[in-house]
Amino acid sequence: MSGYSPVPADVHAAIHGILAEFGYRVDNAKGDTVAALFAEDGTLETPHFRLANKADIHAWFSERATKGDRISRHHSTNVRITPLDADRFEVISNALTIVGAPPAPAQGAAVAAGTSSDIVVRTAQGWLFQSRKLTVVIEGRIAAPPEKTA
């Protein structure tokens, strides 16, 4: 397997942990805490927006959490971790995001699947994202179920 180098179990667990924590915070209206997962100069880029630093990330996700206009679920799978040096790792994963409108259960949803390309760094404050970039490869909608008739 060209270019693949296994990482120690503690690194593997820490990186899976930060991926899961990102999704948990975004999906559970904890937007004001998302920026804590990023380095000061950390970036986040999707096809819909680009956030250039930790302050931008905090402002964007804090506002999103207060709106209450969406129910979302973020999933990361097939995570591939490649060491760049002792404290920097490239993380490539499949990303699946499902977004619906409240109340739960949402009736119909937007769906996006793609690739998340991340740089995760080990710092004195713990593991942080240096950068996250989502490239969407599949986008669509799940239709609402037909209304029941009596």
C-alpha positions in Angstrom: 0.0 0.0 0.0 2.0 3.0 -1.3 2.2 6.0 1.0 0.5 4.4 4.0 2.2 4.3 7.3 0.4 3.0 10.4 0.1 5.4 13.4 0.4 4.5 17.0 -2.9 3.5 18.7 -3.0 6.6 20.9 -2.7 8.9 17.9 -5.4 6.9 16.0 -7.8 7.2 19.0 -7.1 10.9 19.5 -7.8 11.7 15.8 -10.9 9.7 15.7 -12.0 11.4 18.9 -11.6 14.9 17.4 -13.5 13.9 14.3 -16.4 12.6 16.4 -16.3 15.6 18.8 -16.6 18.0 15.8 -19.8 16.3 14.6 -21.2 16.1 18.1 -20.7 19.8 18.8 -22.1 20.9 15.4 -25.1 18.5 15.6 -26.1 19.3 19.2 -26.3 23.1 19.2 -22.9 23.5 20.8 -21.6 25.8 18.1 -20.0 28.2 20.5 -17.6 25.3 21.4 -16.6 24.2 17.9 -13.8 26.7 17.6 -12.1 25.2 20.6 -11.2 22.2 18.3 -9.1 24.5 16.0 -5.7 26.1 16.2 -5.7 29.9 16.4 -5.0 30.1 12.6 -7.1 27.1 11.8 -9.3 27.1 8.7 -12.5 25.5 7.6 -13.6 25.3 4.0 -16.7 23.9 2.4 -18.4 24.5 -1.0 -20.7 27.0 0.8 -18.3 29.0 3.0 -14.6 29.6 4.0 -13.6 30.5 7.6 -10.1 31.9 7.8 -9.3 31.6 11.6 -10.5 30.5 15.0 -12.5 33.8 15.6 -14.4 33.3 12.3 -15.1 29.7 13.1 -16.4 30.7 16.6 -18.7 33.5 15.1 -20.1 31.3 12.3 -20.9 28.2 14.4 -22.2 30.2 17.4 -24.7 32.0 15.1 -25.7 28.8 13.5 -26.4 27.2 16.9 -28.7 30.0 18.0 -30.9 30.0 14.9 -32.4 26.6 15.6 -33.3 26.3 11.9 -31.8 22.9 11.2 -31.3 19.4 12.5 -28.0 17.9 11.3 -26.0 14.8 11.6 -22.3 14.6 10.5 -20.6 11.3 10.0 -16.9 10.5 9.2 -15.9 7.0 7.9 -13.0 5.3 6.2 -10.5 7.5 8.1 -7.0 7.4 6.7 -4.3 9.0 8.9 -0.9 9.8 7.4 1.9 11.3 9.5 3.5 14.5 8.2 5.8 14.7 11.1 5.8 13.8 14.8 2.9 16.2 15.6 1.1 16.8 12.3 -1.1 14.3 10.5 -3.1 14.4 7.3 -6.5 12.9 7.8 -8.6 11.9 4.8 -12.1 10.6 5.5 -15.5 10.1 3.8 -18.0 12.6 5.1 -21.8 12.3 5.1 -24.0 15.2 6.2 -27.7 15.1 6.5 -29.7 18.3 7.2 -33.4 18.7 7.9 -35.7 21.3 9.3 -37.2 21.1 12.8 -39.1 19.7 14.5 -37.7 16.2 14.8 -38.2 13.9 13.1 -37.5 16.1 10.1 -39.6 15.4 7.1 -37.2 15.1 4.2 -33.6 16.3 4.2 -30.6 17.5 2.2 -27.8 15.1 1.9 -24.2 15.6 1.0 -21.4 13.1 0.8 -17.8 13.8 0.1 -14.2 13.8 1.2 -12.9 15.7 4.3 -9.2 16.6 4.0 -7.9 17.7 7.4 -4.6 18.5 9.0 -4.7 17.7 12.7 -1.9 18.8 15.0 -0.8 17.8 18.5 -0.3 20.9 20.7 0.3 21.7 24.3 -3.5 22.3 24.5 -4.3 18.8 23.0 -5.2 17.7 19.5 -6.5 20.5 17.2 -7.6 21.0 13.6 -5.1 23.1 11.6 -7.4 22.9 8.6 -10.6 21.1 7.4 -11.7 21.1 3.8 -14.8 19.4 2.5 -15.2 18.4 -1.1 -18.7 17.3 -2.0 -19.0 14.5 -4.5 -22.7 13.6 -4.1 -25.5 16.0 -3.3 -29.3 15.5 -3.2 -32.5 15.3 -1.2 -34.4 12.7 0.7 -38.0 13.3 0.0 -40.5 13.7 2.8 -42.8 10.6 3.1 -46.2 11.0 1.5 -48.9 12.3 3.9 -51.0 9.6 5.4 -54.7 9.6 4.5 -57.4 8.2 6.7 
